[in-house]
Amino acid sequence: MDFQFNEDQREFRALLREFVDREIIPVARDWEHSGRYPTEIVDGMREMGLFGITIPEEYGGLDLDPVSFALVFEEIARGWMGIAGILGSHSLACRMIAMRGTEEQKRKYLPDLAAGVRRTGIGLTEPDAGTDLQGIRTTARLDGDHYVVNGTKTWITNARYADPLPVLVKTDPTTTPAHKGMSILLVESSLDGYEVTKDLPKLGYKGTESCEIVLDNVRVPKENLLGGVEGKGLQHALSALEWGRVNIAARSVGIAQRAHDEAFAYAKQRKAFKQPISDFQAIQLKLGNLSTQIQAARLMAYWAADAVRAGRADGATGMAKIFCSEVALEASIDAMKIHGGYGYSTEYEVERLYRDAILMSIGEGTNDILRTVVAKSVLSGETVVR
Ligand SMILES: Cc1cc2nc3c(=O)[nH]c(=O)nc-3n(C[C@H](O)[C@H](O)[C@H](O)COP(=O)(O)OP(=O)(O)OC[C@H]3O[C@@H](n4cnc5c(N)ncnc54)[C@H](O)[C@@H]3O)c2cc1C
């Protein structure tokens, strides 16, 4: 087995690290606490072409391999996980349009999305349906050349910038199973009846907004039906979520790495009983555990990314997302403990890591639901563990 990055990946990671160290880490704590939108960081990511990481070169994107894609999220989350959120659902939606859109849809949207002139997100969740996406209530009724869309989406990341927003709808609410009547529409935000109604208050994941969107008789042109065929919406969404799980696994590694770095730095400089606390075995047990768990999580994230390169990989991406997100949470808690009382202070970085880490076990499929996905994948023989 070859665990080495190729030359391009090494150079790309060095570039990302330098960007994160220079542009994100120095401002993350202040901007996160003040709720300031990170406009300058978005500009920097735009200049680096990061809004086009999942877009083919012919439409102006970087078309990264999945391991390099993972590196983007790992490195940015090391600086500030909320910033990774700005790129996350944008990249998944772009990939979904690139893989599933009609040629006309790709030509219309992808070049601007790659340049970051347009941005996007993904509108699946509703107030009464998250895990159970077949239970959504948003409908799209065909009326001449348009779909008339009605419903409410919630927790939508990047909602205030997304244009178009891919929205999961029921084009036929009567089918059994329900997914056969589900489709994705690319909804432009300037349409009448499309309104971002509120920003949801949240524990962490600041820097990017999470909003409720109401669609009230929004008339969406028929040509904005993703792929041009009804009934494929859930499949489109699920295929995007696979890369999403790699993205979350990688973000988790980034959070964990930062917790690790902060914990080691603090343990070396903090003195108790006239010696650095890193001399105490109780602290070393935590430090050793941090290093071990993070390296295991990192390998798993890259392994899952590599599996995606080879095709559908629900089992591998599910396992990586579960494991890495749980390592991130544990690492952030241990880093707080090593910081003693200062770990609880908003003047230090580690409390943010803790607030951000917990989301990693919820987004892109909760860890519990993913455990069932992994089990089914192994039971069916699609994933082989040996
Ligand atoms: C900050 C943030 C950003 C988000 N961004 C987006 C976004 O950009 N776009 C978007 O569409 N969504 C987004 N989401 C929504 C997210 O994907 C959902 O919250 C998640 O899928 C869980 O859905 P739910 O909240 O409705 O929980 P529920 O589905 O109600 O689940 C509640 C609990 O029940 C468990 N559960 C449910 N069904 C089962 C089952 N069959 N077996 C066992 N356990 C089960 C779950 O694991 C969970 O513990 C975001 C959420 C947050 C918090």
The ligand as an ORCA input file, in Angstrom:
! r2SCAN-3c Opt
* xyz 0 1
  C     -25.439     23.818     11.317
  C     -26.204     22.940     10.388
  C     -26.051     23.080      9.011
  C     -26.813     22.308      8.135
  N     -26.714     22.528      6.780
  C     -27.611     21.924      5.958
  C     -27.672     22.264      4.565
  O     -26.883     23.072      4.070
  N     -28.618     21.664      3.798
  C     -29.504     20.773      4.296
  O     -30.343     20.290      3.554
  N     -29.469     20.411      5.615
  C     -28.556     20.979      6.448
  N     -28.517     20.643      7.778
  C     -29.489     19.682      8.297
  C     -28.869     18.346      8.671
  O     -28.493     17.652      7.529
  C     -29.920     17.622      9.534
  O     -30.003     18.295     10.763
  C     -29.558     16.156      9.737
  O     -29.673     15.447      8.526
  C     -30.485     15.490     10.768
  O     -31.831     15.734     10.472
  P     -32.811     16.303     11.602
  O     -32.139     17.491     12.218
  O     -34.149     16.520     10.992
  O     -32.866     15.196     12.686
  P     -33.883     13.934     12.721
  O     -33.920     13.297     11.392
  O     -35.162     14.387     13.313
  O     -33.122     12.980     13.739
  C     -33.216     13.148     15.162
  C     -32.521     11.967     15.822
  O     -33.172     10.743     15.446
  C     -32.222      9.846     14.865
  N     -32.882      9.063     13.817
  C     -33.698      9.501     12.830
  N     -34.090      8.492     12.060
  C     -33.537      7.365     12.556
  C     -33.546      5.972     12.199
  N     -34.222      5.512     11.139
  N     -32.824      5.110     12.943
  C     -32.121      5.523     14.004
  N     -32.049      6.826     14.407
  C     -32.753      7.735     13.684
  C     -31.102     10.696     14.321
  O     -29.870      9.973     14.228
  C     -31.052     11.801     15.376
  O     -30.277     11.363     16.467
  C     -27.720     21.361      8.662
  C     -27.834     21.181     10.041
  C     -27.096     21.968     10.905
  C     -27.283     21.794     12.391
*
